[in-house]
Amino acid sequence: MLEKNLESIVRFIPTGMNLVSMGVGTGEKERIFLEALVRKNLAENQASGKVSIRYYPIDINSEFVDLALEKVKNLPIEKTGIVGFIEDMAILKKNWRLPVLFCILGNTFCNYEPEFILQLVRENLEQGDFFFFDANLLPAEDQEAQSARKSVMGTYASRENAIFNMYPLLQYGMAPDDFDFELLLAHVNSSIGEVCRTRKSVYILKDTEITIGAETIGFREGDVIRMGFTYKYTYDQITAFLEICGFELLKAFLSEDRANVIILAKKRI
């Protein structure tokens, strides 16, 4: 979807804007994006033949930062990798040059409480900075939404996803019959009304323990481990959150099936 709309997206990005990507992962989307930004910058500055772009891949995993830097090593841009959490954005921003296109790609946006992530980003963007993110969507229509919810549950409750979620416990010493994994798609209240969110839980079925390095952690029968969540918004819900959190929507690119969206926004003055 990013590749399909790439040229349309890049038209909205001012020449010379620097790219900051939070939770960069392996940096595959960023590589695609940066190639297009380099082409645009070169086309608009043919006389100099130079590209004034700095790229800041950020992740809590230093190996991902290294991978992201490796992916763009042959591009004529300056690169600075940063290891850090998005919660430390106020500190991290001291490392980058303005203006920036701040990116949260790979549906990472949906893994945070909506108003928390939007307020955090807004507080740390300057006038002239842009915010760019993508998200999976639920259809707005009731019948389609029900079908989509079944599809979401089919994906998240699949054996493959269950194994993915249980793997850390199994890796550090639990047996498969020590616990039970459950995933639900629940309705939760928010400032814009009810929204959908996955709810993952691990129910401990017997006394057990895991060993991490020299440390042993014990669990008792009946303990419950609450795991991470993912929000599932409709397009209108995302735009409503942007509005109440002080963002101006510049451009939105919806997939043909309206199951995914890419959004470009900036803080409202």
N, C-alpha and C positions, 0 to 999 in steps of 0.2 A: 504493500500500500504506500509506503514511503517512496519507493522507487517510481511508482505510477504517478504520484503527485509532486515529484521532486522539483521539477522546473517551476511549477505554479507556486510552491512554497518558497523557493529561493527568491522569487521576484519580490517578496515582501521583506527580505532580509537586507538591510543596508550594507553597502560595501564597507569592509574593514571591521565588521562586528566579530568579536571573539566568541568561541564556542566553549561553554562549560557544560559538561555532562555528568550528572550525579547518578551514581549506581550504574556506571558505564558497562559493567560486565566485560564481555570480550571486545566491545567497541565496533561491532559489525555495522550497525545502523549509522553510527557516527562517521565511519569511513565513507559510506555512501554519501552522506550529507556534506562532509568536508570536501569531497571531490567536486561536488556541484558548486560549493562556495568558492573554491579555488578557481574554477572555470569562470565564474561571474566576476571575481575580483581581477583576474587577468584580462578579461574582455573589457572591463571598464578602466583599466590602467595599462593599456597596451604600451604606452611610451616608456614606462618605467620597467615593465616586465617583472615587477615584484608583487608579492602577495602579503598584505599586512593583516595576517590572522594568527591569533594564538589559540591553542587548543589545550584545555585543562580537563583530562579524564579523571574522575574522582570515584573511588569505591572504597569500601571497608576492607576489601581483599587486595593486598598488594600485588598478587599474581595477576588479577584481572587488570589492574592498572598497567602492568608491564605488557600484557597481551594487547591492550588497547593502543599503547604507544607503538608496539611493534607493527600493528596493522597500518599505521600512517607514517611509518619511518621514511617512505620515499616521497611524501608530499612536501611541497615547499612552504611549510608553515613552522612556526615556533611551537614547541610542545613542552608542557610541564605536567607531569603526573602527580596527583595528590591522594594520599590515603586518609580517609576521614568519613565521618558520619554526617548525614544531612542536618541533624540536630545542631551541628557545630558550624552551620553555614555562615554565621556572623564572623567567625574566626577564619574560616576557609576563604571568604571573599577578599581578605587582605592579600591573597596570593595572586589574584587575577587582575588583568588590565581591563578597564571599561572602554566602551560599552560591551555587554555580554548578551549572548543568546543562551539563556539558562535552560538546559534540557533535562527532562526526566522521561526516559524512554523505556519501552519494554513492559508497559502496563504497571510499572513500579508505582505510579501515582495512586493506583487503586489499592495499594497495600498500606496506606496510611489513613488516619482519620481525615476526612476531607477538609474541614475548616482548619485543622492543625497545619496540614501541609501547605494549604493556600496562604494562610496568614504568615507562615514562616517564610515562604518564598517572597511574598509581597513586601514584608519588612526588610528584606535584604536585597531587593532589586532597586536600582537607581532609575531616575527618569532617563529614557533612552535605551534601557535594557528591555529585552523581550523574554517571554516565557513560552517554552515549546514542550508539549507532552502528548502522549497517546494513551488510549484506553480502550478496553473491550466494552461493549454496550449490551444492554438488554433492550429489546424492542418496547415501544411505548404501548402498543395495542395489547389488550388483555389476552387474547387468544395466542398471539405470537409470543407474548411474554411468558405464558405458561409453557409453551413449547421450548422456548429458550432456556427457561429454568430447568426443565428436564434435561436439556442438552448439557447445561452447566453441571448439574448433578452427575450426569453420566460420565463426564470428563473427570471431575474432581473426586468422585467416589469410585473411580475405576481401580482395578487391582494395581496398575502401574503407579498411579498417584498415591495409593495407600502405602505401597512399598517405599516410594520416595519419602513420604512423611515419617514412616516408621524406621527407616534405615539407621538414623543416628542412635536410636535406642538399641537396635539389634547389633550395631557395630561395637557398642560399648558394653555388651554383656547380657542384655535381656533376651529371653526366649520368646518366640512368637505367641505362645500361650500364656505369657505373663500379663498381657494387656489386650485391650480391644480399642480399635481406632474408629471414630465416628465423625462424619462430616455432614453438616446440615446447611441449607440455604435459608437464612432467617431474615425476617423483616425487623429493622431497627429504626428507632425514632431519630430524627435529625431536625435541624432548623428549617428544612424545606419539606418536611413530611417524612413518610416511611421510605427507606431505601433498603436494598437487599445486600446482605453480607454473608459470606461463608463463615461457618463456625466449626472449627476443628478441635476435637478433644481426644485425649488418650485416657482410657479408664484402666487403672491398675487392678488386675484380677487376683493377684497374690503377692505376698511379701517378696520383694526382689531388690536388686541393686545393679548399678552400672559402675564401671571403673574407668576413670579418665586420668591417665598418667598415674600419679601416686595417690589420687583422691578417689574415695569410694562414696557414692551417693546412694542412700537407701530409700526405698519406696514401700509404703504399706498398702495392703489390700484396701480398696476404696478410695485411694488418692486419685485425683483427676488433674491431668496436665492440659491446660488450655493453650492452644497453639495459635500461630499467626492467622490472619484473616485476609480476605480480598473483597473489596466492595464491587458490586455490579450495578452500575448506574444506567439510566436512560440518558440519551443525549440532552434532553431538557433539564434533567437533574444536574448534570455537569455544568451547563450554562447558568443555571440558577445559583449554584455554589460560587461560580466565578463572579457573578454579579454582587452577591452579598459580601464577598470577601474583597471587593475593591478592584476587580480586574475588568479591563475592556477587551472584549473578544475581537481580535483583528481578522482572523480567518479560521474556518473549520473545514476539514476535509473528511467526508464520510465515505466509507466503503459502500459499494453498490447494495449489499445486503443490510447496511446500516448496523453491522455488528462491531465495527471498529471506527474510531475517530482519531484524527490528528488535529491538535488545536494550537494556534499561535495567539498569544495574548500579551498584554502589557498592563502594568499597574495604572489604575485610573488616577488622574491628577485631582 
